Structures are given as structure tokens and as C-alpha cells.
């Protein structure tokens, strides 16, 4: 297998596995979905980066690259000073792998693999939505969560909806640029599936993000039609819009297995999109306010990647909706926003760095669309801008870049569509320097893979454990698992 074929295989397998990977250990309701996906993310990223380094003779850094590298460096330093370094290592590994996917996807796109990567991202989004629809319409599986359905193998309807919304612009691009009519028709069917799943998800963050992305695509299509007057583009865009309408109607009219408490659940979700006075919207306001106080107390490096969940309960007041008072911990291990999580866990400089990197990608997308000599370049720039808009809006209300599945797909899409940018700094690599770089990448990547594999193995061992020795082995495989530590401590106190 040559490098190009291996790269294609890793992108396709990675995109599929970060959506489908899950474990049946129901007592670990969140980690049984996240840990297998993290394992898929780290393993595929390690392979992609090592493959890419085989052809590298020098490292070129654009402004976006430097900003992203600064974000990684600040995250690493923050992790060194974190209270719980096991949690920090987990969060930092996802960040490093996301950046690795971005750089690998950009290099592969320049080598002629852009179309395949976009198609892989689109297919993964449709696959995630299709699996969630299977759950919504009555199919059951040990690998589905019974909480926050229909999440399918993503484990949470919001996670599924966020991923589907981010992948939707890629699906539109893949369909309108398809070389065969059947591929364009498959893209339209996929968009109907995504539309159906998004309506059933009732995810307000996904609705808002998709509205931002769809608005950009609609405006861009209007400009493209007046600029190039491409009849095939017009036909396919109309087909995609019609498919989305059919998907929405299917969600509203077909009977499903969901048991909403409201008589008009979808209308309630739409009318409450920006309601911050009650419900989850009010809970977010409380959480954001208190988390920003935490960020203000640790402005430079934050409390450490992944450490919000152990610091926030100490500052929260009574009746905080983010706290599970039966267990004395946060309901979720992160704040309900990427941006709030980053600023509180990694500091204001890290937030500025990642926003600068994403802004550089957005500026490049608009420049690529504005200077496009043909409709293909124009649509690629427009799609990147739409995907960035969707991601940025969703990240205001929930986590995206801190989760393995959405991180892999978002960064793969960003990298594959990134516009060329001038190098601000070039670092030549001697054969010895390249070997050292590969060794460092391999060391970090293998450590991340082993950590995630240890989490999965610990869950499997815990489910069958009956003796203190077995619980100790499970705790050894995943030292940061609070449930395993608590069970081990309870047995030792007897």
C-alpha cells in the first residue's frame, strides 16, 4: 500500500470510527461513547501525521499555523500546572490530535485528496444522523444511550446534531461537485437524513449554527449564480434545498419512538431558541457567569485542560443547575461552550490564539471565494466559511472542538478546504531533525492511544470485577476515573 492509498484509508476509517465507536458498558454512560472515539481519533491521527512527515523536508508556518501552534503550546503549559494532570492529559490529547488532523488534511488536500476528505466528512455526518434516526424510529442497541435520545452511537442527541450541522456544508459541496448524477442524488438523500435527524434532535445550538451556515451558503449561491450562471449548480442546489424540506416534513409527520413531554416539542424548541430566562438557557447564563469569574481568577493559564469539572463545584452556589447534588460533581465534565471552557481551563491568551487561528481560516476562505477564477474554488471557499460559522456558533452554546468525533471531522474539513497562505516562517529539517520529530510524534501519539485504550479496558474490567484486586487493576488502567476510584475506596473501607 503506497502512502496516498494509506492516507485515504486512514481518513475514511477515522471518519467512520469516530462516529460509530462505542462500548456497551452502560454504567459509564458518557465515557463509553467518548473513550472509544478518542482511541479512534488518536490512532488515525498518529498514522496520518507519521505518513505526512515521510514527505516533509521543511516545516512552513503561515499566520494561522503560528496561532494554532501558540494555542497548543499554551495548552501544554497549562496542563503542566493543572491540579489533575490525568484529566489534563486526556483533554490535551484531543486538542493535539485535532491539530494533527488539520495539518494532515491540508497536506493531503494539496496532494490531490481534497475531494475524498470532504466526501468522508460528509458521509460521516450522514452516518451519524442515520444511526440516530434508527434509534428515533424504534431500533435498539447496546451501543445506544438511553439518555438524551436520539443520539445513536454519539450517546447524546446534541452531540449528534452538532456533528451533523458541521458536516452539512461538506455534504452540499460534495453533492454539487459530484462527477456522477447518482453521487449527487446520494448527497440529496443524505441531506434529507440530516434534516430529519436535526429536527428530531431538538438541539437549539445546532439550529442556530445551521442557520448561520445556511445563510452564508444561500448568499454565496446567489452570488455564484449571478457570476457564473452554471445550470448544473443551480439544479443541484435546488435539489438539495428540496431534499432538506422533505427531511423536515418526514421528521414532523412520521411517527417515532421519542416520548417528548410537550404536546408541541419542535415548536417549543424553535420559539425558545434564544430564551435565557428559564430552562437550559438560564442555566447556561448562570454557568457562564460563574465560570468567567473562575477565568478571571486564573487569567493566564486557566485551571488546566479538563480541570473545570473539579474546580467549578467549589465555587458554585446552591441550586446551580450545572451540579449534580446527589454526587457532588458537575453534570457534564466541561462548560456548555468551547469558548468558555478554553478561557477558564487554558486562559485568555489561549482563547485569543485559537480565535486568531480560526479567523485566519475564515479570512482565507473569503479571499479564496472572492478571487476564485471558477465555481469550484468559489464553492470551496464558501463551504469553509459556512463550516467555520456553524462551528463557531455551536461552540458558543456547547462543546465541539473538545469532543473527539466533532473535533476530527471539523478539523479535517477545515484543513482540506484551507486556502493557501504565505509562509511567515520556514524551518528546514535535517535527516536527524526529521527522525527526532517523528520520534516525538510517535511518543505522544502512542501515549494518547494507550491512555484511551486503558480507559476502554478499565470499563470492561470494572464490569466483570468482583474482588478488590480486580477493581485495583481497573483503577490502574484508568487512574482518573472517579467511579472506579469511588468503588475501590468503598471496598477498602469495609
ABEGO torsion letter per residue (X at the ends): XBAAAAAAAAAAAAAAAAAABBBABAABAAAAAAAAAAAAAAAAAAAAAAAAAAABABBBBBAAAAAAAAAAAAAAAAAAABABAAAAAAAAAAAAAAAAAAAAAAAAAAAGAAAAAAAAAAAAAAAAAAAAAAAAAGBBBAABBABGOBAEAAGBAAAAAAAAAAAAAAAAAAAAABABAAAAAAAAAAAAAAAAAAAAAGBAAAAAAAAAAAAAAAAAAAAAAAAAGBAAAAAAAAAAAAAAAAAAAAAAABBBABBBABABAAAAAAAAAABAABEAAAAAAAAAAAAAAAAAABAAAEAEBGAAAAAAAAABBBGBAABBAAAGBBABABBBBAAAAAAAAAEAAAAAAAAAAAAAAAAAAAAAAAABABAAAAAAAAAAAAAAAAAAAAAAABBAAABAAAAAAAAAAAAAABBBBBBABBBBBBAAAAAAAAAAAAAAAAAAAAAAAAAAAAAAAAAABABAAAAAAAAAABAABAAAAAAAAAAAAX
